[in-house]
Amino acid sequence: MSRLTDLLRQVEGKDQRLAEDLRREFAQLSKRRAFGLNFERHVPETVELPGRPVRKGDKVRFVHERGQSAAGLDRRLWQVTGFRNEAGERIAELARRDSPEAELESSARAVADLVVVAEFRDPIFPGLKSVGRVTRGGDKPFHTVINAENYHALQALLYTHEGRVDAIYIDPPYNTGARDWKYNNDYVDGDDAYRHSKWLAMMERRLKLAKRLLNPADSVLIVTIDEKEYLRLGLLLEQVFPEASIQMISSVISPGGVPREREFTRVNEFIFFVMLGISGPKKIDGDLLYTAWKTEEANRSPIWRGLLRGGSGPFRADSPLKFYPVLVDPNSERIVSAGDPLPLNVDRSTFSPPLGLVAVWPLKKGGEEGRWELAKSTFLDRLDRGFVRLGNFNRKTQLWSVNYLRKAEIDRLESGELIATGRAKAGHLEIEYAEGRARKLYPKTVWNEPSHDAGTHGVAVCKALLQGRKFDYPKSVYAVEDSLKCFVGEKINSTILDFFSGSGTTCHAVMRLNKQDGGKRQCISITNNEVSADEQKNLREQGLRPGEPDWEKLGICEYITQPRIAAAITGKTPDGEPIKGDYKFTDEFPMAQGFEENVEFFKLTYEAPRPVAHHRAFQAIAPLLWLKAGAQGQRIDEPTEDFAVVERYGILFDLDRVGGFVAALEEAESARMAFIVTDDDRGFQSVCRELPTRVEPVRLYESYLKNFTINSGRE
């Protein structure tokens, strides 16, 4: 507003009347109450990068002294202007960069006492460094786990997966006020007056990137939340995804509940489903509200339904074209055909059925004229296919009932849930339930499944996999599995992303889905290596600092996420012992059996500008090219003088070797992507014309990392 006031003063000096008109309009606008979700966006965000070498030009902060707490630590931002050696120690020369007024203030500090800071507006050259892998899945695609600040990782993934992700499942911090998440490297607690707006700002930036990663034609974003932020989250989702269909369901995750003083006992959380394009929930085994639906005996719903309309618009006048006579042979009790619909002004008594047949009209119990569910043409088609049968004869009303199969039952026939054993004498199909097949239903908006209990099937599962390593509030693996099954249950080659990965439950659930149907779904899991607030205090008292091995080994990614996913695949705990216990529900087998899956673990790196400018950064981006090509098969980790081709992709380093490159791609029948390294537009187009039609061309600039530069000020 102050900026507008200044501009109005400038206009006033040139055109008094125009200034008065503008002030009048400005005053009217100022009186309007803002509609929708409004919050302070708190820019820029920053993230500390412990362990990253300090370079000239870096922004840095001071690190706490060994053995001391971080209380009272100077949190101002400094920029490294140079280095000097002093008594064998490397000293960084620093200048203030927090504000223009502070530019002249300078200082110096030992490099070991500094931590590099990345602001969310700074150009960043990201790379990926492999820190391990587990291979038990043969030629199946790899799941990937990325240790990174998720905002930067999401920006990097825009190069590899923009518009290609089928489902995103996230369990973000619930903002309970219990110091469970950080904003600008400081824990946010319940006393922070800007707690809610900081949370919204953090979420909005990431959701905007998530939107670009999702397939706009058919994909879903799934977000779990509790009562602290569900109202604000709902408004935020509507603002970021105005074109989406959004539903929120309530899910029981703790049947015993959490008692609270003068409050209802909380047993549930909420799940938002943001559905893009044609996306919508699919039918699954049961409705997630009544477990009894999963038992065979409780699954015997009526197969044949009455053809007489019983819902809205049930009368003849509501749909005249569906008022027609069904022609019945009373001797054989067989439906023969149907007559033409009667216009509204024609009395049904004027219709004379063919000799030997009777006309059955859609009449209600009181004698009112109703209408059938099907138009005549559809009725005759289903009659011919055996999907219509004559029902009972009511001697009191002298009326026949007519039954038919709805589309839902026809679909169940095609899926094998129902089976036809033959045709009855009257011509209709004899249908019964297939033995051992559960009824497929749309999930309801309230979920109450024993398998979703986070204590029994979240905490206990993590305990079995990790043997004593503690993680607070892990999701039930079966709850995540059910959420995903509603949308990717039939997409066996889908890509699922979780950028608040926590203990790795989403990847675990995806592997379970793959085992159930032989799928090749891939999960990308992103989590940082944050150490809990309580653990940080203990580590500081031991004289440790972030970035040091003894500190980092207790971070969430290294201590929980990576070993949990590795244990799930191998069937062995981090100590090499077989995992005790069995998986339950959809399929039951020993956890020690593991999964036939592959996973690779990466750490996001922040590369220096100089190697980028001198074309020496290929190793940093090699995993990103592999991810873009599908994360399957071999990876090209080193540049060559001419070209390299592996199962899924190839890279042309020298345009003069295009002939050999194209020939190699022709032989690699599974190759679907070709990266061409060139700064020459015409040269790139020339190569594209020679590639096999099944191969997608992708251009790489010769300064490799310039292809991946992320600037966090962009949204």
N, C-alpha and C positions, 0 to 999 in steps of 0.2 A: 504494500500500500504506500509506503514512504517513497518508493520510486515513482509511482503514479503521481503523487503530490508534487514531486520535483518537476516532472514533465509538465504538469498543469501550470506551474509557476512560469516555466519557460514560454509556454503558449500565451500566457496572460500578457507577457511583455510585447508580443507581436500582434495579437488579435484578441482584444478584450471580450468581444461578443462570443467568439468561438470558445474561449476559455470558460465563460459563464455557462454555455450550453453543455460543455464537457463536464463541468463540475456538477451540474444538475443531474446528468445521467449517471455520473459516478456516485453521487449521493444515493440515488435510487438503487443502484446495484449493491451498495454497501449495506442497505437495509434488508436485503434478501437473506434469508437463512439458508445456509449451505445444505444441500440434500445429498444423502449418501454417506459414505465412509470418509471421514477427514482425519488426518493425522500428520504429525511432524515426521518428515522422511529422514532426518538425521543423517545427512551425507557429509563427508564420505565415510564409509566403513573402512576399517583398516584390519590387517591381519599380520601378526608377528610370524616370522619365519626362522625359528631357532635351528641352528645347524647350517644355515645358508651362509657361505663365505661373505664377509663384508668387502664391498668394492667401492671405489670412488664414485660419487654421485648417488649412492644409496641413501635412503631415509632410515634412520635408526632410532632406537630408544636405549636407555640405560637398563642394565640387568641388575637385579638385587645382589647385594654382597653375599658371599657364601656364608651359610649358617644363619642368615637373617631373613625375616619376613619381607614381603614386598610392601608393607605399610609405609607410607611416607615417601615412596620412591618417586623420583622425578619422572613423570610420564610424558614430558614434552617431546616433540618430534625434532630431530636434528638431521642435518644432511652432511655426509662425509665429503669434505673438500680436498683432502689429501692424507698422506701418511708420513710418518717419520719413525725412525728407530731410536729407542732410548734405553740404554742399559740392556740391550739384547731383547727388548720388548717392543712389539709393533704398536704404535700409538696412532689413533685416528684423529685428524684435525676436523672439528665440527663447527657448523654454523646453524643458527636457529632457522627453522622453516615453518613454524607454526602459524605465523602471521607476517604480513609485510612490515609491521612495526618492529618485529624481532629479528629482522634479517642481519642486523649489525652485531648481534650478540654471538660470541664464539666460545668454544670450549675445546677440550681434548680429553680423550679417554682411551684406555687400553682396548684394543680390538676385542679381546676376550670378554670385556664387560659390556658389549653392545649386542643388540639383536636387530636384525634387518626387519623393516616394516614395509609392507606393500599396501598402498592406498587403493581404493576401488576406483580410482580414476587413472592410475598410472599404466602406461603400456607395459605389458608383461609378455615375455617369451616363454611359454610353457613347454615342458617336455615330460616324458614318462620314463622312469627307470624301473626295470623289473627287479623285484626283491624276492622272487620265489614263485614256484608253480607246483601244482599237483596234477598228474595226468593219469586218469583211470578210464577215460571215455573214448579211447581210440581216436577216430577222425571227427568226433563231435566238436562243435564250436566251443570256445572257452568262455566261461564266466570270467568277469574281471572285477577286481577289488582295487580301488584307487584311494590311497592315503593322501588326502588333500583338503584344503579349504573348499567347501562344496561350491561356492560361487565361482571360483576360478576353474574348478574341474568342469562345471556345467558350461562355461564359456568355451573351454577346450573341446568339449563334446559337440559343440555346434558344428565344428568342422567334420566330425566323424559321423554324426547321427542326426543332423537337423532334419526334422520332418519324418524320421524313420522309427521312432519309438512307439510301441504298441500300448504300453501301460507304464505308468509311474505310480509306485506305491511309496508313500512317505509317512513317517511317524515323527513329526517335528517336535521340538521342545514345547511343552504345554504351557510354559510361562506361569508356573505356579507361585513364583516368588521365592522359591526355595534354592536359589542360586544354581539352577540346573542348566543354564546356558550363558554364553558370553556375547556381549556386544562391544566391539572395539577392544577386545582382549580383557574386558572387565566383566565379572559375573553380575548379572542383573538380579536384584533381589526385590522383595516385596515393598521396600521403602522407596524405590525409584519412582519418582513422579511421572517419568516418561516410559514406564515399563511397557505399557500396551502399545504406544506408538513406535517404540524401538522394535518390538516384536513384529508389528505390522510392516515396518520398513524392511526389516530383515527378510520376511516372508515374501513381500511383494517383488523384491528384486529377483529372488530365486524362482518364483512362480512365472515371471515374465520369460525367463530363460527356458523354464520347463515347457511353456506353451510352444516355443519355437522348436523344441525337440520332439514334441508329440506329432504323430501323423494326423493332420487336420481332417482327413477323410474318415478315419475310424480308429479312435484311441480313447483311453480313459486315464484320468488322474484320480488317484485314491488318496485321501488325506484323513488320518485319524486325529482326534482332538478330544479334550474333555470340556467341562462346563466353563472353565476359566476364559476361553477365547473362542468358543464355537460360534457365537453371534458375530463377532468381528470377522472371523475367518469366512463365514458364509457371505458377508457383504463383500469382502475382498475378492473371493472367488468369482462373484457375479461381476465385479468390475474388471477383473483381468480376463475372464472368459465370458463375455456377454453373449456370444453365439452358442454357448454350450447348454446342454440339458444337465441340470444339477439336482441331485437328490441327496438327502442326509438320512442315514439310518441310525438306530440306537442298537448297540451291541453289548450284551452282558459279558463282562470279562472277569468279574469277581463275584460269583453267586453269594459268597459269605458277606460281602459288602465291607465298606469302610465306614464305621460309625463316626458321626460328627456331632458336636455339641449344638443343640437346637436346630439341627438340619436333618433332612432325610438321609438315610444310609445310602451311599453311592455304590451301585453295583455295575454301572455301565460306562461306556464312552460313546462318542459319536464318530461316524465315518461318512465323509463327503465323497460322492462319486460325481466327477465332472466328466461328462460324456460328450466327445466331439464327433461331428459328422454323423455317420450311421450307427455309431457305437451305442450299445444298450446291453443290459444284463441278459445272459442266456439261461435257459433252464438247466438246473442241476439236480442231483439226487437229494430231494427234500427241499423245504422252503426256509430252513435255518431258524424257524420259530418253533415248530413242533417236531422234536426228534422222532416221534412215533411214525412220521411219514416214511422214515427210512426202513422200517420193518415191513416185511412182505405182507403180513396179515392186515396191517393198517393201510395198505396201499391199494385196496380193492375198491376204488371209486367206480360209480356207474359208467359203463362204456357207451350204452345207447342213451340218447337224450330225446326229449319230446320235441317234435317238429313245430308244435304250436307255440307261437311267440308268447313269452311270459314276462318280459322285462318292460323297458320303456317303449312307447309307441306300439302297443299290442293290438290295436284295433284295425279293422278293415280300412277305415279312412286314412290311417297313418301311412299305409303302403298298399294302395289298391292293386298293384301288379303282383302282390303276394297273396291275393285272395283268389284261389282257383280250386277246382275239385280234384281230389286224388281219387283215381278210379280203382275200385277193389272188386275182385271176384270173391264173393262171400262164401262160396262152396269150398274153394281151395285156400281161402284166407290169404290171398296173394295180391300184392299191389301190381296192377297191370300197366298203368300209365297215369297221365294227368291231363285235365282239360285246360283250355285257355283261361287266363284271368278274366273275371267279369268286371266291366266298368261299374263305377260306383252307383250309377243310376239304373242298373239292371238288377232285378230281384233274382236271387239264386234259385227260386222255385221254377223259374223259366227254363233252367237247364235240364235237359233230359239225357241221362247217361246211356251209353250203348247197351244193347240187349244183354242181360245176364250180369251186368255190373252195377255197382252202387257208387254214388258220389259221396266222398267223405270231405266235409268242409271244415275249415278251421274255426270251430265254434267253442266258446267258453262254457263253463258249467251252467251259467245263468241263461245260456242261449244267445248271448251277444256275439255278433260276428267279429272274429279276430282276424289273424293273418298268420301265414306260415313264416318260418325263419328263412327259407330259401326261395329264390325266384324259380320259376318253372324250369328254365333251361338247366340251372344248377341241380335242381331236384331230379330231373330225368337223367343227368349224367351220373349222379350218385346212385340212383336206382339201378342203372345198368351195371355199375361196378359192385353192386351188392352192399352199398352203404346206407340203404333205406330198408326198413322192415315195418310190417303191420304190427301194431301193438294189441292191447286187450280191447274187448268189446264190453262196453258198459250197458248192461241190460236196462238199468234204470233210466239212463238218458238216451239209450239207443244210439250211442256214438262210439265210433272207433277212434283209438289213438294211433298216431303215426310216429315212429322213432327214426332217428338218423344218426350218422356219425359226424361229429363236428370236425373241423380241420385239425384241432388238437389231437383227436383220437386217430385221425388218418396219419398224422405225423408220427404218433406212437406206433402205429402199424409199420410204418417205413423204417423206424429206428429199431424195431425188434422188441420193444417193450410189450406190445400186444402181438399176438400171432393169430392168423386165420387158419382154422383146421378144416375148412371146406365150406360148401354152400348147403343151406337148408332147403327143404322141398319148396318153400315159399320164395326161394331165389336169393335171399340175403346171405351174407357171410356169417359163419359161426366163428365167434371171436372169443379169445380168452387171454388171460395174462401169461406172459412168458415166465417160466419158473426162474426165480432168483433175480429178476430184473426190478430195480426200484423205479418208482414213478418220478419222472422229470417234472420239476415245478419251478416257477419263478420265485426267487427268494423274496421274503416279505421285508417290510421296513423296520421290523424289530427282530433281532437275532438273539436266540437264547439256546446256545449249543454247549453242552458240557465240554466239548473239545476246545472251546474258545477260552476256557479258564486260564488266565495268564499265569497264575501261580502253579497250577499242576502241569500245564503244557508249555509254559514259557520258562519260568525259573527252573523247574525240575529238569527240563530238556537241556538247558544251558549247563546246569550242574553236572549232568551225566556226561556231556561232551567235554567239558573243561575241567572237571575234577577240582572243585574248590575255588576256581577263579570267579569272582563275584561281578555280576552286572545287574544294575537296578532296573527293574520293570521291563524285562524282555517280553515281546509279544508271544502269544501262543503261535507256534508254527502252523497249526491247523487253521487258526483264524485268518492268517495271511493267505494261506493256501485257498481257503474258501472265497475270500475277496477276489483273488486273482482268477480263480476258476470261472467266476461269473462272466469274465471278459476274454480271457485267453485260453479257456479250457479247450476250445476247438482250434486255436491258433498254435499249432505245435512247433512252428519256427519263429515265434514272436520274440521281440526284444523287450525286456522289462528293466526299468531303472529305479533305483532307490538312492536318493542323495542325502538322506539322513539315516544311513545304514545301521548305526548302532551295533548290535551284536551280530548282524548278518542274517536275521530271520527271513528276510525276503528272498535272498539267494537260496537258503535252505528250503523254503516253500517251493520255489521254482524247480529245484532238483527233484522234490517229491512229485510234482506234477509230471515231470519228464519220465520218471520211473513208471507212473501209472499208465501212460499211453505211448511210451517210446518216443516222446517228443524231443526236439532239439532247441528248446527255448534257451535264450541267453539272458543272464542277469548281470547288470552293471551296478556295482555297489560302491558308493562314495561315503567315506567317513574320515574325520580328522583323527589325530592321535592325541586328543586332549586328555589330560589327567584330571581326575575329579578334584574339587576344591579341598576336601579333607586330605587326599593323598598328596596334593601339592605342598600343603603345610608340612607334612612329615618329611617330604623329600628336601624341602628347603632347610629344615633343621638338620638334615644329614649333610648339608653343604653341597647339594646338587642343584643343577640349573637345567632349564629346558634346552633341548638339543643334545644333551649328553646321553650316551647309551643307557646308563642306569636309570635315567629319567624316562627316556623315550620308550624303553621296553615295557613300561607300565601304562602307556597310552592306550586308548580304547582300540585303535586299529591293530597295533602289534600284540596287545595282551589279550584281546577278546575277539575281534572280528575275524582276523586272518586265521588264528588257530581254531575258531569255532567252525568255519567253513571247511578248513582242511580236515578237521576231525569228522565232520559229517560225511565227507567223501571217502576217507580212508577207513572209517569205522574204528579209528583208534584215537585215544586221548593224546594231548600234547606230550605225555610221558610214554607213549607207545603202548599203552594198555588197551585191550579191547573194550569198547564202550558197553556198559551194562544197561540193560533195558530194551524194550521193544517199541517200535512205532505202533500207533493204534489207529482206529477208525477206518478211513477209506481203504487202507491196505496195512496189514500187520506183518512185520518182519523185524528181525533183530537189528538194533542200531549198529551193531558191530559189522553188519553186512556192507554198510556204506552205500555209495552210489557210483555208477559208471559215468562219471563226469570229469571235466577238465576245468581248472581254474588257474589264473595267473594273477599275482599280486604286484601292484605298481605303486610307486611314489611319485607324485607330481613334483617336478623340479622347476626352478626359476632360472633360466639360462641368462648368461651375460650378453650384453649387446655386441661386444667385440667379436666373439666367435660367430655370432649370427651374421654380422656384416662380412666376415671373411669365409663364409660358406663352410664352417667347421662344426655344424650342429646336427648332422644327419642322424647320429645315434639317438639324439634326444627325441626326434620326431618319428623314428622308425616304428615304435609301438602304436602311434596314432594312425599311421598309414595301415598297419595291420588291423587295427580296430575298424577303420572305415571299410576295409575289404571283407569284414565279417568275423575277425578274430578266430580264424580256423586254419589249421595246417601250419606250415613253416612261416617264419618271419624273415624279412630281408633286413638285417641289422647293420650292414656295412655298405657304403656306396662302392660302385665299381667304375671302371673306365668306360664301360659301354652300356650294359643293361643287365638286369637280373629278373628271373621269372620263377615263381613258386606256384603251389597248387591254386591259390585263389586270386593272385594278382601279380602284376609285373611293374617294374620301374625302368624307364628309359632315361639314362643319364647323358647319353650322347646322341643327338639327332641324326648324326651320320650313320648310326648303326640301326636305323629303323627297320631295315629289311630283316635282319636277324631277329630283332625284337618281335616283329609281327609273326614270323615263322614259329618262334618259341611259344607265343600265345596261342597259335593255332593248335599246337601239340598239347598244351595244357588245357584240356577240355573243360575243367571246372573253373578256370580263371574267369572272373567277371569284372575286373577293374584294372585299368592301366594308368599309372602315374607318369606324366611326361614332364621332365625337368627342363624348363626353358623360360627365358625372358622374351622370346620371340613369338609374337602373336601368329604370324604367318606359318612359322615352323610348327607350332602347336596344331593349327588347323590342318596342315598337310599330313601330320601323323594321324590325326583323328580319322581322316578319310580312308586310311589304309587298315585300320583296326577291324577285327571281326565284329560283326553286328552285336554279338552277345556281350561284348566288353565295353564297359563305361569308361570314357576318358576323363582324367582329372589332371588339371595342370598344377605343377609345383614350380614356384619361383626358385631360382638358383640359390638365393639366400634363404635356405630352407625354412627357418623358423619365422620368417616374415609371413609365411602362409598361415601361421597359427597365432600371430600376435593378438593378444586380447587386451582391450582397453576397457577397464571396468566402469568407466563413465558412461559407456554406451548401454542402452537398454532396448 
